[in-house]
Amino acid sequence: MLDPKNFMEVGLAFHGHKCPAMPLGLRAAVAAMNILEVERARDKELQVISETGKGHAAGCFLDGIMVATGCTYGKSNIEKRYYNKMAFTLIDVQGQRSVRVSLKPEFFARMLKSPFVEQRKQGIPPQDIAPEITGPLVENIMSMPEEMFLDIGTITPREYTRKAGVFDAESCSQCKEMVFIDKLLDTSAGRICLACKGKAEKGD
């Protein structure tokens, strides 16, 4: 069984500040990994489909998920659906199984009324909120039983085909920068990248 506390130091360093949402992501991700009995992804053994969005409170949740699962944008084994929900699905690519995890609605509603969130609403950066406010919240999240704040779905079969990587690149005929060939477009002016296509359409 994986222990979320083992990811906390890395999570804080990666995330950049101490807040309740990142540890919630750690806890939720580890719960999903333990249910599926999988280890942290070294390559693309796991896939995360996140239902979070951007510009909303608690988006830091996703950083905790990335740290714990090893699913990152660099490895292309994570995607966002922008539903603005505190939920995600973890896919075991090798086992062709998945599980969905979300925050319990009543727990999340209480979190949004916490002193931490109240200060964030006033425009105070998370790193400037007093430790006596942030500390107990984080400690509580890291110690409370999963059933108090997580809704963990059942394991379901999930067909998922891992796409082969693209290893060939060519120079764009306009900007001359190297581009992986799956994103080069054939035009009368030669093979161009998406950025140059956009500039041409705008008349730049």
ZINORHU-V293635 format. One record per residue. RES is the residue in three letters. SS is DSSP state (h for helix, s for strand, l for the rest). Layout:
BEGIN
res=RES ss=SS
res=RES ss=SS
END
This chain:
BEGIN
res=MET ss=l
res=LEU ss=l
res=ASP ss=l
res=PRO ss=h
res=LYS ss=h
res=ASN ss=h
res=PHE ss=h
res=MET ss=h
res=GLU ss=h
res=VAL ss=h
res=GLY ss=h
res=LEU ss=h
res=ALA ss=h
res=PHE ss=h
res=HIS ss=h
res=GLY ss=l
res=HIS ss=l
res=LYS ss=l
res=CYS ss=l
res=PRO ss=h
res=ALA ss=h
res=MET ss=h
res=PRO ss=h
res=LEU ss=h
res=GLY ss=h
res=LEU ss=h
res=ARG ss=h
res=ALA ss=h
res=ALA ss=h
res=VAL ss=h
res=ALA ss=h
res=ALA ss=h
res=MET ss=h
res=ASN ss=h
res=ILE ss=h
res=LEU ss=h
res=GLU ss=l
res=VAL ss=l
res=GLU ss=l
res=ARG ss=l
res=ALA ss=l
res=ARG ss=l
res=ASP ss=l
res=LYS ss=l
res=GLU ss=l
res=LEU ss=s
res=GLN ss=s
res=VAL ss=s
res=ILE ss=s
res=SER ss=s
res=GLU ss=l
res=THR ss=l
res=GLY ss=l
res=LYS ss=l
res=GLY ss=l
res=HIS ss=l
res=ALA ss=l
res=ALA ss=l
res=GLY ss=l
res=CYS ss=l
res=PHE ss=h
res=LEU ss=h
res=ASP ss=h
res=GLY ss=h
res=ILE ss=h
res=MET ss=h
res=VAL ss=h
res=ALA ss=h
res=THR ss=h
res=GLY ss=l
res=CYS ss=l
res=THR ss=l
res=TYR ss=l
res=GLY ss=l
res=LYS ss=l
res=SER ss=l
res=ASN ss=l
res=ILE ss=s
res=GLU ss=s
res=LYS ss=s
res=ARG ss=l
res=TYR ss=l
res=TYR ss=l
res=ASN ss=l
res=LYS ss=l
res=MET ss=l
res=ALA ss=s
res=PHE ss=s
res=THR ss=s
res=LEU ss=s
res=ILE ss=s
res=ASP ss=s
res=VAL ss=l
res=GLN ss=l
res=GLY ss=l
res=GLN ss=l
res=ARG ss=s
res=SER ss=s
res=VAL ss=s
res=ARG ss=s
res=VAL ss=s
res=SER ss=s
res=LEU ss=s
res=LYS ss=l
res=PRO ss=h
res=GLU ss=h
res=PHE ss=h
res=PHE ss=h
res=ALA ss=h
res=ARG ss=h
res=MET ss=h
res=LEU ss=l
res=LYS ss=l
res=SER ss=l
res=PRO ss=h
res=PHE ss=h
res=VAL ss=h
res=GLU ss=h
res=GLN ss=h
res=ARG ss=h
res=LYS ss=h
res=GLN ss=l
res=GLY ss=l
res=ILE ss=l
res=PRO ss=l
res=PRO ss=h
res=GLN ss=h
res=ASP ss=h
res=ILE ss=l
res=ALA ss=l
res=PRO ss=h
res=GLU ss=h
res=ILE ss=h
res=THR ss=h
res=GLY ss=h
res=PRO ss=h
res=LEU ss=h
res=VAL ss=h
res=GLU ss=h
res=ASN ss=h
res=ILE ss=h
res=MET ss=h
res=SER ss=h
res=MET ss=l
res=PRO ss=l
res=GLU ss=h
res=GLU ss=h
res=MET ss=h
res=PHE ss=l
res=LEU ss=s
res=ASP ss=s
res=ILE ss=s
res=GLY ss=l
res=THR ss=l
res=ILE ss=l
res=THR ss=s
res=PRO ss=s
res=ARG ss=l
res=GLU ss=l
res=TYR ss=l
res=THR ss=l
res=ARG ss=l
res=LYS ss=l
res=ALA ss=l
res=GLY ss=l
res=VAL ss=l
res=PHE ss=l
res=ASP ss=l
res=ALA ss=s
res=GLU ss=s
res=SER ss=s
res=CYS ss=l
res=SER ss=l
res=GLN ss=l
res=CYS ss=l
res=LYS ss=l
res=GLU ss=l
res=MET ss=s
res=VAL ss=s
res=PHE ss=s
res=ILE ss=h
res=ASP ss=h
res=LYS ss=h
res=LEU ss=l
res=LEU ss=s
res=ASP ss=s
res=THR ss=s
res=SER ss=l
res=ALA ss=l
res=GLY ss=s
res=ARG ss=s
res=ILE ss=s
res=CYS ss=l
res=LEU ss=h
res=ALA ss=h
res=CYS ss=h
res=LYS ss=h
res=GLY ss=h
res=LYS ss=h
res=ALA ss=h
res=GLU ss=h
res=LYS ss=h
res=GLY ss=l
res=ASP ss=l
END
